[in-house]
Amino acid sequence: MTTVVETGAIVAGANSYISDADFATYASNRGVTVSGVAAQLLLKAALYVETLSFIGSKRTKEQDMQWPRYDVYIDGFTIDSDEIPTLLKDLQAEVALAVDAGNNPLSTVPRAVKKQKVDVIEIEYADNASPFVRNRKIKALERKITYSTEGLSFRTNRG
């Protein structure tokens, strides 16, 4: 499969926000060697990215991907309705790197291990241990472009 990059122009058949070459540059700039096929990693990452509840609204209901969007503000600045934010591209690249490292955020989560013993090696996880690896970098990138219920507060005015 080939990546078809959404540029903000509502590209027919788009399935990625970043090209294979840009992904290779992203990884290289961070000193990461990618072992998988870039297109496959990016497509898996796009599947995850497309499940998120993004701020703003899709520009058209016919577009293949969630972006471009209207009514998006990041760090107090308006994102043009034909723009794909760098933050989104970085998010897809980070998810692709996680997938390449064996940490696909859409993979099935196995049962949490309470105790495992092989010969003299023994593993026991805390009772409240997460059953999967959490990638804080991915969550940090998501935070600015998605709706979140964490720490929501509402102000009411009584007049």
Residue pairs with C-beta under 8 A, 6 or more apart in sequence:
1 15
1 39
1 40
1 43
2 39
3 15
3 16
3 18
3 19
3 20
3 38
3 39
3 42
3 43
4 11
4 13
4 14
4 15
4 16
5 11
5 14
5 16
5 17
5 18
5 19
6 14
6 16
6 17
6 63
6 64
6 65
6 67
6 68
6 84
7 84
8 67
8 68
8 80
8 82
8 83
8 84
9 82
10 59
10 60
10 62
10 63
10 68
11 64
12 64
13 64
14 63
14 64
14 65
15 43
15 46
15 64
15 65
16 42
16 43
16 46
16 92
17 46
17 49
17 65
17 67
17 84
17 88
17 89
17 92
18 26
18 42
18 89
18 92
18 93
20 38
20 39
20 42
22 89
22 93
23 34
23 38
23 41
23 42
23 93
23 96
24 34
24 38
26 90
26 93
27 33
27 34
27 93
27 97
30 97
32 97
34 41
34 97
34 100
35 100
36 99
36 100
38 96
41 96
41 97
41 99
41 100
42 92
42 96
44 95
44 96
44 99
44 104
44 106
45 92
45 93
45 95
45 96
45 98
45 99
46 65
46 92
47 106
48 95
48 104
48 105
48 106
49 66
49 88
49 91
49 92
49 95
50 65
50 66
51 106
52 66
52 142
52 145
52 146
53 146
53 147
54 66
54 67
54 69
54 72
54 145
54 146
54 147
55 69
55 71
55 72
55 73
55 145
55 146
55 147
56 69
56 70
56 71
56 72
56 79
57 69
57 70
57 71
58 66
58 67
58 68
58 69
58 70
59 68
59 69
59 70
59 81
59 82
67 84
67 85
67 88
68 81
68 82
68 83
68 84
69 79
69 81
70 81
72 78
72 79
72 85
72 145
73 79
74 85
74 87
74 144
74 145
75 144
79 85
85 145
87 141
87 144
87 145
88 145
90 141
91 138
91 141
91 142
91 145
94 135
94 137
94 138
94 141
95 105
95 138
98 104
98 105
98 135
98 138
99 105
103 132
103 133
103 135
105 135
105 138
109 131
109 132
110 131
111 131
112 125
112 129
112 130
112 131
113 123
113 124
113 125
114 124
114 125
114 127
115 122
115 123
115 124
116 122
116 123
116 124
117 123
